[in-house]
C-alpha cells in the first residue's frame, strides 16, 4: 500500500513511525516532512499550500490513502481537491473544518450551538481590543486566531500585562486575536474519529502546557501528557458526544460537506465537573498523539479508511484500546539567546528505546548523529498497567538521554496525585 501523510511536525513523525510498525511493507510518503521522519518514510518537498502539486503527486504515485494533519493544507482546500479527484483522503474539507482551524470561527460556532465555552471577545482592531481589556475580569487568555507551531497563547493577570501582549500581536500585519476568560479547573483533550455522521471516541488526554514547574512560565504546545484521564469517565465522553460532537456534525453537514477525520475537543472541568469547551482541533496534537498511539489496538489505517468511506458505524462499535495507561514527557533545549542556531549532540536514544518510545521533534541528523536544535527536542512515551508504573519507566530511561541544555518538567514526572 502507498500512504501519503501531509505535515511536518512531531505529530506526523509519531504517526508515520506507528504506521511503519504496523505495516512494515507499506511505502510511506510524508510531505514535506522533516529530516527525522526520513528514517522510516520518504519525505517529499511539496509544501502544504501546494494543493495541485500534492494531487499530482498522489495520482502519479498511486497513493491509496492520504492523511492530512496540517491546518495549512486543510485551509488550502487540500481535502476538497483530493475528493474531487477521486482520491481517498482522511481529512475534512476547508469549510467543514473552519470551526477547528480558526479559533474565532470555533468560538462563534459554539455560541450559536449553545456549547458551553468561556466568555470571549474577537478583535481585529487594536483600539477595540484595548477597550475590552478595561472591563475584563482577570486573569484572561489572549490567543492568536490560528493554530500554528508556536501556538501563541498568553495568560495575563492584569490590564497592563495584557496590553503588552496586544503590542506583540498588533505589531504584525492583519492580526486577529481571541481574548478569553481564564477558567480554573482540570484540563483535558478528548479525541474522536468521525465519518461526518457517526463518531467514536478514541481517548481522553490530560495535557501539560506550561513550560515551568507547577504550571508556571509560558504556555507551550505541550511538554507532557497522559491517557486516559484519571478524572474522566464514560459519562463525560457521552456528554461531549451528545452536547458537542453530534450537534457540531449536524450543523456542519447542513452548511458544508460532512466532516471526515479527527475532532479534538479541549475542555476545562470545574469543581462541579461541569465542562467548558476551550477550542477544537482538526487532528491529534503532540505529545497527545504519542500517548494515544501507544494504547490503540485497532489498525489505524482501517479506522481511517472506514471514516473516509462512511462505514465507521457499520465496521466498529468502539475503538479498541489496551487496558493500560500511557505517559509522555517532552525534553526541551533553550539556547543562550532567542536566535541561537547552535546544535547539541543527543546521546542515549537507543538505550532509552529499550523500554520507552522516542519521538523526535526539533532535531537534525548530522554525519550520522542526532543533534538538538532549540525548543521541543524529543518525547519519551511509555505504557504500563498503571500511570505510576508508566512514569517509573520514563524516570528510569530519561537519564539515558543526554544533551547540553536538556530540560523537562520534573514535577509532572514525580507527582503522585494527578489532576
N, C-alpha and C positions, 0 to 999 in steps of 0.2 A: 504494500500500500504506500502511496505517496501522500505525505501530510505537509501542509503549509501552516505555519504559525506566524502571525503578523504582530510584531512588537520587538522591544529591545531591552527590556528591564529584567529585574530579578524574577518576576513572575513568569516570564517566558522561559527563562533558564530552568526554573523548577519544573514547569510543565513539560518542556522538551525532554528533560532528563528523565522524568517519570514515564513518559510515553515510550522512550527508548528502552527503559527497563521492562515495560510490559510487552513491547513489540520490537525486539532487537533486530528483526529482519526488515522492518519498515524503513523507508527513506524519509527523513525529516528535514524540511527546509524552514529556516526562520528568516524573516525579512523585517528590518535589516539585521536583527540580532546583535550580538556583540562578540568580542573575541573569546570570552569564556564559553559561550554556547557552542563555539566551533569544535569543542572536544567531542560532541556526540550528535551534532547536526550540521548541516551545510548552511552557512549564512549567505544571504543574497542581498546585494547592495541596491535595494529598492526601498525608498523611504515611505512611511505610512501615508503621505499625502499624494503619492503617485498611483492613483487608482487604476488608470488604464494600463500602466506598465505591470501592475500586480495581476490584473486579469489576464493579460497576455502571457505572463509567466506561468500562471496556473493552467491555462489552456495548453501551452507548449509542452509542459511537463506532466500533463495528465494527472493533476492533483485530485485525489479522491475526496479530501475534506480540508477545508481551510478554517482555522480558528483565529478569530480576530479579537485580540485582547487590548488593543491600543485605541484610546479615545480619539486621537487624531485621525486614524484610519476610519473609524466609525463616522466621524463628523464629515469626512470627505467622501461619504456615500460608498464606502468600500463594499459593505454587505449588499447594498442596493445593486451595485454593478455585478457582483457575483451572482446574485439571484437572477438578474436579467439575462445573464449569460448561461444560465442553467447549471451553474457550479454549486456544489454543496458547500454551504458556509454556516458555521456556528457562530453567530453574532447577530445583534439587532441592526435593523436599518436606521438611518440617521434620524428621521422624525420620531420613530418609536423610542429611540434611546435618549432623546434630549433631556428627559427628566433625570437621567442618571449621569449624563456627561456634562451638564451645565447646572450649577448649584442654584442659580436664581430660578431657572425653569422648574427644578425639583421642588423648591420652596413654594412657588405658586401652584404647582401641581398638588402638593399636599394640602395647601389651603383650600383649593377647590374641592378636594375629595374628603375634607374633614379628617385628615390623618393627623394625629397629634404631633406637633413639632414646636420647638421653642419660638418665642416671639422673634420676629426678624424684620429687617429692612433691606432693600436692594437699592443701590445707588451707583449712578454713573457720572454724577456731578459732585465735585469736592465740597462746595459750599452747603449743599443739601445734606451731605453725609455729616458734616461738622455740626449742623443744626440738630441733627438726630442725636448726636453724642451728648448734647447739653441736657437732654431729658432722659437719657438711657439709664437703666438700673445696672450697676456694675456688680461683678465682672461681666464682660462681654467678649465674644469672639469676633474677629474680623478675618474674613476669608476671601481669597481670590475666587472668582466665579468659575474658573475651570480647574478640573483636576490636572495636576501636572506632576513631574517628578520631584519638584521642590515642595509640593503640597503646602502652599503658603497659607498658614493658619496661625493667628496670633491671639493669645489670651491677654486681655487688657483689664487692669484693675481700677483705672481712673480715666477721666476725660483727657487729662494731659498725656497719659501714656497712649491712649487711643489716637489722639491727634498726630502723634509722632509716627504711628503706624500708617495712618492715612497719607502722610507725606511720602512714604515709601511707595504706596500704591499709585498715587496720582502723579508721581514723578515720571511714570511711564505713560505711553500714549494709549488713549481709548480704554482706560481701565473700567472694570465694573466690580464692585465689592458687595459681599453679603455681610451684614452686621447682625449677629445673633445673640440672644440672651444665653448666658452660660448657665447650665443646669448641673448641679452637683448630683452625682449618682454613679451607678455601676454601668460601665460602657460595654457593649457587645456588638459584634457584627454577625448577622445571620445571612447565610447564602442559600440561594435557591436556583435550581435549573428549571427552565420553562420552554415549552414549545409555542408559547403565546396564548394558550388556552388552559393548560394544566401546569401545575408547578409542584416540584418535590423539594423538600428541604435537604440540604447537604449536611451542614453542621453549623454550630454556633461557636464563634471565636471570641475570646477576650483579648483585645489588642492593648499593647503598651506603646504609647506615642511620645511621651515626654522624654527628652534627651537625658535628663539628670535624675539622680536618685530621688525617691519619694515624690514622683510626678512633678519635678521641677524643670526649669530650663525651657528651651524652645520645644514647640510641637513638631514632630517629625512624621515621616511616612510610616514609621513603625520601628521599634527597637526590640520587640519581643511579642509573643502571643502564645496562647494555649487553647486547645479544644479537647473536649466540649467544655462549655462554660459551666462551672460548678453550680451557679445560681439559676441557670436557665433550664426549664423543664419543657415537657411536651405541650403543656398548656400555653406557655409563652409562644412557642412556634406556631401552634394553631391560631392563636390570637393574631400574630403577624400575617399569617396566610389569609385569615378571614377579613381583617380590617385594613390590610395594606396591600398585599400581593394581588389578590384577586380583584379588588376594586381598581387597582392600577392597571392590570392586564385588560380589564373590560374597557376602561377609559381609553387606553392606548389603541386597542383594536377598533374603537369607534372612529378615531381620528387619524390613524396611520396604519401601517402594516402591523400584524401581530409581532410582539416582542419575542425573539428567539435568542436564547443564550443564558447568561448568568445575571441574576439580580442580587446585588449585595445591599443589605439594609443595615445602616449604622444606627443604633438606638442607645438611649440612656434610660435606665430603670431608676425611678425614685425610691424613697424609703418605703413606699406603699406598693412597690412593684408595678406602678403604672409606667407605661413606656412612652417615650417621645422619640420620633424619628429625626435624626440629625440630617442625614443625607443618604443618597443612593449611589451605588457604584455599578458600572457595566461589566465588571469582571472581578475575579479574586484579587485582593491586594496582597502585597508581600510585607511581612512574613506569614500572613494568614494562610496563603496557599500552601506553604511548606507544611504547616500543621495538618491541613485538610488532606493533602495528597498522601500523607503517611498513614491515614486511617481509612481511606476509601477502599473498599474491597471490589466493588463493581468496576468493570473495564471502562475507563474514561471515554474512550473513543466510541464505544457502544452507546453510552449515555448521551454523548454529544450528537451522534447520528440520530438517535430517537427524537431528540429535540428538533433537529432540522427537518425531519420528515413528518413530524406531528404525531408520532406514535408513543410519546412518553407514557401516557396513562395506560395504553394497551400493553406496553412491554415491562413496565415497572410499577409495583405497588409502593415501593420505597427504595431509597438508595442504601445499599448495604455498607455498614461501617464496622470496623473492628471494635470489639469491646475493650477499647484502650483509650488512654489519654495521650496527647501529643503536646510537646512544648518546644518552642523555638526561640532562640535568642540571637540578636544581631550584634556583631562585633564591628565597631566603627574606628576610624582613624581621623584625627584632627590635625591638620597641617599647622605650621608655625604662623602662617598668615592666610588670608582668605583665598589668595590666588596661588597657593603653594602647589607646585607641579611635581614635587619630589615623590618618588615611589619607594616603597619599602618591601623587601622580600618577605613572603609569607611562608613560614615553615610549619610542619606538623599536620598538614591536611590529611595525608594518608593515615597517620596514626589515629587521628580523630575519627576518621571514617570507619574504623573497625566497629564502632558501636553507634555512631551518630551519622546523620546525613549532612553533608556540607553543600550549601548552595552559594555560588559566588555572585557578588553584586558588582562592586566598583573595583575591578581588578584588570590587569593586563598580563599576558603571557610574554615574557621577555627572555629569549635564549633558554627556553625550557623551564623557566622559573615563574611562579605566580607572584606578582607584585601588587601591593595595595596602593591605590590612589588615595583620594580623600573621601570622607563621608562614610556611608554604609559599605563595608567591605565584604562580609560574608555572614551567613547564618548557620547555626548548628541546630539540628532538629532531632529529637528522639521521641520514640513512643514506648509506652510501658503500661502495665496493668493499672497503675495509679499515676496521678500527676506528680506526686512527690518522688516516685521512682524515676520518672522521665527526667525530672530536674536533676536527680542524682547522677544519671548517666551524662547529662550535659556538664555538670560540675566536674566530673572525673575526666572528661575529654577536652574541656575548653582550655585547659592548661597546655595541651599539646600545641595549640595554635599560637604562634609567636610572630609578632611583627612590631616594629617601633611605632609607638603611639596608640597601641591597642587599648580599646576602651569598651566597656559594656555595662549594662545596668545590673550590678551585683545584687541590688535589693530585690529585684523580681526573681532572681535565681534562688535567693535564700529565704524569701518569705514563706511562711507556713500557711497563714490564713489568706486564701485567695479572695480577691474582690469579685 
